[in-house]
Amino acid sequence: MLDEFQKAFCDAQAENIRLLAPAGSGKTHSLLHRCLNQHRRTVGKSRFLIVTFTRAARDELQARLQSPDFAEISNSTEVTTLNSWGWRRVRDRHHSPRLITKTVERSFAVQNSLQPVWSKTKRLEAAFKKQPFVAGKVVLNLMDRLKNLGFDHIKMADLSHAERHIAALEEVGLGRFIPQTNEELVEIGAIERSKIAEGFGVFFPFWRKAVKSLIDQSIFSLEDQKYVALRDIEDQIADERFPSGGSKFSDILIDEFQDIGPLDLQLIRAIARLHRARTVIVGDDDQAIFEWRGASPNYILQPDRFFSQDFTTFILEKNYRCPRNIVAAADRLIRNNRHRHEKNVIPVSPIDAEIRTFENDDFTDSIDAVVGVVENFVSRRDIGRERIALVSRKRAQLIPYQIMLAQKDIPFCAAEDLQVFLSEAFDSLINLLTIRMEADERRMPRKVIDDVLTLCSQVKRYPLSKADQAALRSHLGAAKPRTVLEAIDSIEDYRGQLKGANADGQMSLSFAGALRKYCESETVADAVEAISECFSGLQKDYGKAEEDIFYSDPPFHYLARYADRYEDDFEKFLGSGPINGIHSSTEM
């Protein structure tokens, strides 16, 4: 059965449609019914391509297609992600393509396969010679970023073409990625900070040549699954080699359209042009959550502008998932966002959820109260199949709870991207706190120097190069410091290379200032906050977050508030306290 809003969408005969589908409104159900209706209207001649954002969504749609309700269209419908669709095309058109996904593979590709290219750009060559592993990783990430942002190594023949595209990115709120690119080039030593504005101008010509070089060698990154497929489609359209018969899709439906980026948009438009297909974009601008990685809700808010075609809008207004008071509360909150398409969400459920609100004086009291509720729940012997969920607005807020539950031996499960105990960065944070605890202790100089170099590796976004480490170690070795604070005094006198030029020892003083502020922090909470302020290597970094969830939302503020209870007792916090209680969690 379809409600009146779903039916209006499924029966519509408009060429291009925008379906705004809030959570719990029956989006998947409606998508398949629209395909079924269209298939019957054309007497079985329609063929559908449904593009999903994730493999999980793809699998759900494929499973539903196997049900009796939709068996009629199962052989006429392809469900895929953009990456999978693009990779199949790349494999068909390139000889022995190699997809590089692992960090070591990506680093090797840049350091070796691209060596003839970057060696001709002096600034990049200097960065690779100084810290090849870091430079290789950063450079390939930046190359993928430009692809994801819609830059074209063929059509954008010079910087002026690129600058026009940058202006277009600014209009949809994505211009911030260019300064970020410049900043990362500074961090690896490819650009001097005084010349940071020149970063993109140096990188873009290299990028064009590097992209071509890797494609010519049939070496592809994950982003190339879409990027290279797009270039091939554009060539096919230019040659007027349009598909026909069974190879032609009549309708293309794109799910989660609020989370697409410039490259996704370009590829979707190209597929639609290639097949001369009707287009249905589906999503909810209120659920746009991927702007941090280059997506823009502007694309679903203004499809007419970005497709240069008219779109007819339908809205699924009924919520089948949530109690009515939850729907009403969520709607009141969402309406505070002015950059959205207004919707009228109608709860179907007549049931109200029980909502209880507890207020506490501070964050630590809240942690204790919530953990108390969980302890009480777990202690009940009659819970059977009942489960309790702990949800927060930010990932970082969950970390103190994980620590407390681990300390109390309360089993719990967390999604892999929320499990802080799997994070190497979290281990680094604990190591830094251990060094702070021992900063005043007199120890062997070699151990002191090792600890200080560990601290130095986190001061900037990327660690010191091997050459810088060796030179600084030699300097500290001559001073023979017996405490970390003595070693910091020695760093102030260092005048060798340190993250590039160290004119008048300014970089040495900067490092020493950061280390001193941290090592002189009096309480555990002060130390955690100092890590946030003084160590760029542990701050938010979406590039690093792809491999370590810690960097997506570092928990310093919440962990510091939790650490207030330990005052200046670092040993208790790190030893007998919850940090030492980390263990493999089991499902609650």
N, C-alpha and C positions, 0 to 999 in steps of 0.2 A: 504494500500500500504506500502511496505517496501523499504527503500533505499538499495543501494548495500552493505553497511556495516551491516545493520540490517539483510538483507537476508543471508549474509554469515554466520552470527552467528546462525540464525534460522535453516538453512539447514545443519549445521555441524554435523557430526556423531562421533566426538571424544568422548571418554569416559568421560574425565574431561575437563572442559572449564573454563577459566577465561575471563569474559567480563568486559572490562574497559569502563565505560559509563559516560562521563563528563556530567555536568548539561545541561538539555534541549536537550538531544540526543535521546529521545524516548525509555528509558530503560524499563519502565513498558510495553509499547506496544510490545517491542521486546521479553520480557520474556514470555508473554502469547502466542505470535505467535510461539515461539520455542516449547512450550508445545503442541500447536495445531498441528504443523508439526510432532512432535515426536509421538503424539497420532495416527495420520493417518498412519505414517510409520509402526507402530506396530499393525495396524488394531484394535485399541481401547484397546490394552492390557496394555498400560502404565498408571501408577498412579503417581501423582506428589505431592511433598511436597514443598511448597514455604515458606521460612522462612523470615520474615521481621524484621526490627529493632524496629519499633514502631507500635502501634495500628492504627495510622492514615494511615500508608502505607498499613497495612493489610486490613483496611476497603476499601481503594481505589481499591486494587486488587480484593477484593471480589465483589465490585460493578461492576467492569468491566467484571468479569466472568459471570455476569447475563445478559450482552448484547447479542444480537443475534450473533455477531461475534464469541463469545467464548462459546456459550451454549453447544457446542459439548463436551467440556472438563470440564464443571462446576461440574459434579458429580464425576470426576476422579481427582480433584485437591483440596488439602487442603492448605489453607493459614493461617498462624499462626505466632505468635512471639515465640521465644525460651522459654520465661517464661511461656506462656500459654500452650505450648506443654508439657513442663516439669511438670507443676503443675497438668495437667490432669493425667500424669503418676504417680506422687506421690500420688494423691488421690486414684488411683486404687490399689496401692500396700501397703498403710499404713493405719492402723486402726484409724479412727477419727482424721485425720490430722488437725492441727491448724496452720494457717498462721498468723504470727504476723507482723503487718505493722505499727501500731501506736507506738509513742515514749513510752507511758506508758506501753504498752504490752511488748515491747522489754526490757525495764528496769526491769519490773517484772520478765520476764523469766530469766534474768541473775542473778538478786539479789536473787531469790528464787529457781527456777528450777535448776540452776547451782551452788547453794550454796555448795552442797557436793563436788563439783569439785574444785572451787576456794579456798575453805577453807583449802585445802591441799597444796596450794602454798602460802607460808607465805608472799611473797612480794605482791601478788595480794590480799590476805586477808587483809593486812594492808591498801591497797588502798580502798577497799570496806568499811572497817570500818570507814575510815576517810571521804570519800565523796561518799557514795553509789550510788546516782543518776548519778553523772558524770561518775564514774568508770563503772557503768553498761552500760551506753550508749556507752562509748568509747570502752569497751571490745567487745561488740557485733558488733560494726562497724569494729573493727580490725579482728574479726573472719570472717566476710563477706569478708573483703579485701583479706585475705589469700585464701578463696575459689575462689574469682574472679581472683586471680593471678595464679590459677591452682594448688595449693598445694592439696595434697591428704592425708586425715587423716588415710587411711588404708595402702596404699602402702609406704608412707614415714614413716617408723617405727621409725626412729631416726633422729637426727639432721644432720647426714652426708647425708642422702637422701635429706633433705630439702636444704642443702647447694649446692648440685648439681643442684637443681631446681633454686636456686637463681642465679647461674652462667648462666643458660639458660635465665632467665629473663634479666640479664645484657646485653646479646647479642641482645635482641630486644628493648633495651632502657627502660625497666621497673624496673631496679634494684633500682631506687631511692625510691621505696615504702618501702623498708626494713628500711633504716634510718628514714623515716617518722614514721614507726611503733614504732621504739625505742624512738623517740622523744615524741610520745603521751603517751607511758608508763611512761616516766619521768614526764610528765605533771600531770598525775593522782597520782603520788607518788608510783608507783609500782617498779620503778628503780631509784636509786640515779643517779644524773647527772654524777658523777665521774665514774659510772659503766654503762654508756649508751650503750656501745658496747655489754653488756650482755643481753640486752632487748629481742632480738628475741630468744636467747637460753633459756630464762625463759618462754617466752610466748608460744613457739611452742609445748612443751610437754603438757601444759595445753590445748592448742587449740585442739589437737588430742582427748583428753579425753572429752572436752566440746562438740565438734561436735558430737561425738558418743552419749553422754548423751542426747542431745536435740533430735537427731533422734530417739533414743530409746523411748523417751517420746512423739514422734509424734508432736514435736514443730518445726516449720519451718519458716525461714526468707525468704524474697523475693529472695535472692541469692540461697537459697536451692531449689527453683523451678528447677534450672538448675543443681545445684551441686548434689542433691540427685537423680535426674533423671539420671544423668551421671553414678553414682555408680550402679544404678539398671541395666542400659543398659550393663555396663561392666560385671556384674554378668550373664546377659542373654547370652552375647556373649561367656563367659567362659563355660557356660553350653551347648553351641551350640543349643540354642533354637531360631532359626531364623524364622522370619515371612514368610508366604507364601500366595499365592492367593490374595484375596482382601485386606489383611492386610499389604501387602508388597508394598513399594514405589519403583518404578523403577528409578525415577529421583528426586534428591533433589537440589533445587535452593535456594541460600542464598543471599539476598539483603543486600546492605550497608556493604559489607564485610570489608571495610576499617576501620570500627569502632568496630570490635569485639576484645575481650580480650582473655586471655589464657583459661579461663573456657569455653567461647563460642566456641573457636576453638576445644577444647577437646570434647565438646558435639556434635558439628557438625560432627567431624570425627567419633565419636562413632555411631551416627545415620546412617551415610553412610556405615559403616562396618556392622551394624546390618542388614540393608536392602540390602547390597551388591548392592548399587545404583550408578548410574552415578551422578557426582557432578558438578554443575555449580555455581561458585562464581561470584558475581556481585557487582561492586562498582567503586569507583574512588579514587585512592590514593591522588589526589589533594584536595579531600574534607574530609580528615581525621581530625576530630575535637575533638575526645574524648580520646586523650592520657592522659589527666588529670585524667581520672577515670580508667585507666588500659588497654585501647585499644592500639594496635600497628599496624601501616600501613605496617610493615614488613610482616605481614601475607598475605596481598594481593600482595605485591611486590615479594614475594618468595614462592608461594603456593607449588611448587614442593618439596621444602625442608620441609615444615611443614606438608604436607600430605603424604610425601614419595611416591608420584605418579607424573606422567607427566601431565601437564596441557597445553592445546592449548589456545593461547590468541587471542581474537578478540577485536577490538576497534570500538566503535560507534563514528564516526568522525564528523558527521554533527550536528550543533546546530540549533534547530528549535525555540528557545525561545527568543533570544536576538537580538537587532540590531547589524549589523555587526561590527560597530566600538567599541561597548562594548565587543564583543567576542575577537576582536583583542587586545584591551587593556588588558583584563583579561589574555589572552594567554601570552602576553609579560611579565606580572608580574609573572605569575605562573612559567615560565621558569627559574626564578632566583632560584627556589628550585632544588637542585641537587639530593635530595633523592626522586626520582620519576621515573615513567615510562614515557618516552617521547611520546607525542601525537600530532597529527596534527588536530586541530579543525577547521572545515569549517563552516562559517556562511551561513545559507540558506537565511536569510532575506536580501533583497537588500537595506533596509532602514538604514540610519544612525540616531542615536539619537542625539538630541541637547545637547551638553555638555558645560556647562559654569563653569569656574573655578574662584573662588574669593579668594584672599589672604589677610589675616589680620595680623596686627603686633603682636597680642597676642590672647590667648584663649578667653578672655572676649570680645574682639572686634568681634571674630567669633560668640560667643553666641548671642550678640546683633544683628549682621547682619542676622543670621539665623532666630531668633525670629521675626525680622522685616519682613522678607519674609513671615513667617507664618501669622503674623498679617495682612499683605496686602492681603494674600490669603483668610483669613477668612472674611475680610471686604467686599469682593466682593459679590454682591447680585445675580449674575448670575452663580454661580459655579455649581448649579444643583447637579449632582451626582459625580462631581469631588472630588478627595481626594488628599491630599499631604502626602508624607511619609518622615519621618526623620530617616535616617539610619546612623549608626556609626560603626567604626571598632571594638570598644570595648563597652561593656555594660556600663561601668563606665562613658563613655563620654556622655551618654544620660541623666544622672541624673540632671546636672545643667539645661538642657533644660526643664525637667519635672517641676523643681522648678519654672522656669521663666514662663512657660505656666500656671501653677497653680496660680501664683501671678497675672497674667494678665487676669484671668478668661477665658482663651482660652480652650475650651473643646478638649480633646484628648483621644485616647485610647492607651494602651500599653499592650503587652502580659503579662500574670501574672508573668512570670519569668523575666520581665524587669521593673515591677512596683515597684519602690523604696518605694512608700508610704505605701505599704503593709508589709514593712520590719520592724521587731522588732528591728533589729540591727541599722537601721536608726534612730529609736526613741531613742535608747541608745546613739547614737552619739549626737543628739540634747540635750539630758539630760546632757552629759558630757560638752558640750559647755555652757549650763546654769550654771553648777557648776563653770566653769572657770570664767564666768562673775561675779559671786558672791564671788569669792575666797578671795577678800580683805575686804569684808563687815563683820562687827561685828554682830554676830547672837547668838542665844542660842546654847550652846555646843551640845545639842542632835541633832539639825539639822546639825550642822557642822560635827559631827561624822558620821551621816547617809550619808552625801555627800562624805566624805572621803572613807568610806567603799564601796560606789558605784564606786568610782574611782579605788579602790584596786581590785574590782572584775573583772576589765578589763585589769589589768597590765599583767597577764599571760594568757595563752590560755584558761584556765578553771578557774572559780571563786574560791574564798577561800572556804574551807570546813566550815561547821557550827562551828566546834570546833575552827578553826583559827579565824573566824569572832568574836566569842564570846570572845576569849582571847584578841584580838586586841581592841575590843570595850571596854572591862574592863580597859585596859591600857589607852586608850584615855579618858575614862570617868574620871579617876583619875586626868588627866592633865587639864581637863575642858577648852579645846581650844575654843576661841571665833571666830577664823577665820580658813579657810582651811589651810592657810600657817602655822599657829600656830600648827595645828594638824600634819602637815608634819614634823615639828621640833620634835614633840613628837614621831612619828614613828621611827625616827633615833635612839631613845633611847630604843626602844623595843627589848627585847632579848628572847621572847617566840617563840613557834613553828610558822612558817610561810612558808607554802608550803614545809613542811618537816623540816629538820634540819636548824637551823638559827645560825650556828657557828659564834661566834664573831659578831653577828648582821649583817652579810654580806647580808642576804636576806632583812632585814629591810632597810639597806642602799640602796639596789637596788630599792626597792619599793619607798622609799622616793625620790631618785634621779629622777625616772620616773615621779612621781607626781609633784615634784618641777619644772622640766623642762616644764611640761605642764602648770602648774598654773602660771608660770611667763612669758608665751608667751605674746607678746605685742599686736599682731593684730589677727583678726579672722582667717586670712590665716595661720599665725604662729601656732595658736591653732589647726587648722585642720591637719596641717603637723605634729604637735607634737603628736596628737592622733595616726597617722600612725606609728610614730617612737616609742612611749612609751607604747602603749597598744596592746599587742599581742592578746587580746581577740577580737579585731575587725579587725584583719588582715585576709588575704586570707586563707580560710579553706574549702576545697572541701567537707569534711565530713559535716560541718555545712551548706554548701551551698545547700544540699539536702532539707533542711527545710526553709532556708532563702537566697534569691538570692543575698543579700548584700555581703555575704562572697565569692561568686565566683569571684568577681572583685571589691573590695572596691574602692569607687570613690574619695579617698582623694586628689589625685593630681588635678583632674579636679574641685573638689569642692573648693579646696584651691585657685586655679586660679580665680574661680568665686568670692570667698570671698574677693579678693584683693580690690574690689571696696568699701568695707565697712570699710577698714582700721581697727581702733581699736573700732569701734562702734558695740559691741556685741549685745546691746539692739536692735538696728535697724535691724541687721541680724536676730535675733531670734524673735523679736516682731512684728514690723510693716513691716518687710521685707518679702521675699518670703517664708521663712520657715513657717510663720504663715498663709500663704495662701494655705496650703495643704487642698485639699478637694477631694471628690469623683469625679473622672474624668468621662466624658461621651465621647462617640465615636464621632470623628470628621467626 
